[in-house]
Amino acid sequence: MRDSQTTAAAGQQSGGNALLIVLSLALVLGVAAQWLPQGMFLPDQPLSMASYRAVEHSETLSFFAGDGGKGLMNVLFEGLVSGSRNSAAVGVVAFLLIVGGTFGVIHASGALERLIEALVTHTEDRPTLLIITLIGIFSTGGAVLGMGEETIAFLALLLPVFQRIGLTPVVAVLCTYGASQVGFATSWMNPFSVAIAQTIAGLPLYSGSELRMLVWLAATVFTMLWVVALARRTRAPVVSVPLAVPTRQHAIAVTDIVIVSAVIGCIAWIVVGVTRWHFYIGEIASQFFTLAVAVALVARLSGRLSLRASSDAFATGAAQLAPTVLVIAAAKGMLWLFGGSDVHSPSSLNALLYHAAHLLQGLPPMLAAQGMLATQSLFNFFVTSGSAQAAITMPLMAGLGDLLGVSRQIAVLAFQFGDGFSNLLVPTSSAMMGALGVAGVSWTHWLRCTWKLTLLLLLIAALGIAVASEIGYA
């Protein structure tokens, strides 16, 4: 396991690289938006191609904000204060800081280090089994629960295991966040994408699940094989990792069992809460903070850590995610410079969406469906939230499908594939950038390692769209 200084340095380096990339994109797109057309969809009419109106630019771009205009130097502040408690940036930032602090306390207790020593004994000779199992679990979580940001907490738990057995942080991210997005893209019951998209399209809830399950299985198995091959090519020699809490023996003590049980119980409770009471990141964050308090009390009663030491560990853990927080703010600020994602307010995003949909008219149904997939993949660069993208694009895509002979079920399928698989690459995804920040992986390195996988998954998606068109999927 990394010591705290190594973790902080890696996180700062990764966050700095990502921040530079996103701020550069924000500068380019913010300036370009001044010459791009703007448009909006009339709020008193059904959202459709006919309700679109081109408008004159209502704001000007300057160096600093003033007189109602937008300023380039406001990009970080506007990004930080955007969204709500259940979305980026405000909600995701709060979630990351609390989870980071919680795992700071857990790591300081030394319980996970002892557990890792025991776990490695049983897994260091079977990394393939470990990879396949994790991808299966997190892909199912993405398909059933819509997991995304939640995987960051699990990634923090698993990183030390992967380092101990010589697997790279890229493989760790692929086995957690990456696998969840494969499941997210091919889900048959994700409440945050499938349910919203089908409701907007006027389809029975969770209808057409059979084809989605088949594509999910194919994409998940393919991801398993690809990641196993990557792990074999990049596996480093097994290293000896010192314990965070020096002990004379590595045997698991009663305190370790209690702390690890609390961690497992918290995760189980979150799963139950998500499935039964519809927990989202606000509720999940409160469960992790409760876990931090419980671990601190157990460590204090056992004499392992003082309350002051636990408090310091929480602050340190949260501070290590500060670079990731800045990246998230920059990504959201970039969308703010581009006009925002409100369909009823003038923006360059609305104009781009309208013209992209307009280009698909006149195409054969199968090609039009593939065009929908491409459009959704590109649009996901700007709006990475599955529920938000469904709310923005599905009214247009469903109506456009009716005009082009593309069933609404296929339109939903194109939305799913385009939204989910592109989440593996777009630097505007706060969840992906958060996962990379925790793992200490720069976005450029991640891109070099995973672009082929993403392309192949999109080819599987295109094949799924083609099959759906041939069998009259409706």
Buried (B, 14 or more C-beta within 10 A) or exposed (E): BBEBEEBBBBBBBBBBBBBBBBBEBBBEBBEEBBEBBBBBBBEEEEBBBEBBBEBEBEBEBBEEBEEEEBBBEBBBBBBBBBBEEBBBBBBBBBBBBBBBBBBBBBBBBBBBBBBBBEBBEEBBEEBEEBBBBBBBBBBBBBBBBBBBBBBBBBBBBBBBBBBBBBBBBBBBBBBBBBBBBBBBBBBBBBBBBBBBBBBBBEBEEBBBEEBBBBBBEBBBBBBBEBBBEBBEEEBEEBEEBEBBBEEEEEEBBEBBEBBBEBBEEBBEBBBEBBEEEEBBBBBBBEBBBBBBEBBBBBBBEBEBBEEEBBBBBBBBBBBBBBBBBBBBBBBBBBBBBBBBBBBEBBBBBBBBBBEBBEEBEEBEBBBBBBBBBBBBBBBBBBBBBBBBBBBBBBBBBBBBBEEBBBBBBBBBBBBBBBBBBBBBBBBBBBBBBBBBBBBBBBBBBBBEBBEEBBEBBBEBBBEBBBEBBEEEBE
